[in-house]
Amino acid sequence: MSELDSGLRIISAGATVEEIAAVTAVLQTALDELAAEQSVVAGPTVSAWERSQRPMRGTLTPGADAWRSF
């Protein structure tokens, strides 16, 4: 029985160091690919500051009926 730093636990009396390394490499690659997919799916994050920004209002033009058109 062998336990690695990552918390991966291999329960086999006959597992060689090479076999354990191969399994660990395959699992790490799969996890890296999943993490990359998740970052692409999630897309860029928008901060609360960016969400709260609104476009500037247009210029106010004084005159007859100007305040009715806003």
N, C-alpha and C positions, 0 to 999 in steps of 0.2 A: 504494500500500500504506500502510495506516495502523494504528498500534498504540496502543491506549488504555491508560490507567493500570490497568485491571482485567485486563490480559493478553489482552483480546479482540483478535483480529487480523482485520482486514477486508482481503481481497485482491481489489480491484477497481479498475481504472483510472478507471472512470466514476462511482464512488459519490460522491454529493453529501453535504455536511455534514448536510443534513436527513434523507437516507436513513439515514445512519449513526446519527443520533440516534434515528430511529424504530426501527431494529433493536435498538439498545441498550436503549431503553425497553421494548420487548416482551420481550426476554430478561430484563431486570431484574425485570419484573412476574412473569414465569413463575417465576423463582428465588425471589422473595418468597413467592409462593403455595405453592411446594413446601416452603419453610422453615416456613411457618405450619402446613401439614398435618403435617409431621414433629413439630412441637412438640405438636400435638393428639394424634397417635397415640402419642407417647412417654408422654404423661400427666405428672403431677407426679412429680418424682423424690423418692425416700425416702433420707435419709441413713443412713449406717451406725449413727449414734447412735439414730435412730428405729427401725431394724430390730432393734437389740439390746435395746430396752426390752420388758419383760415386765410383765404385770399383777401387782399386788401380791397376795401370797397371802392367803387368808382367815384369819380369826382362829382361833387354836388354842384348843380347848376341852379342858381337862383332864377326866379321868374314865375310867371303865372302857371299854375298847376304843376309846378316842379315837385312839390312834396307829395303829390298823389301817385307819382310814378315809381316810388321806391319799393 
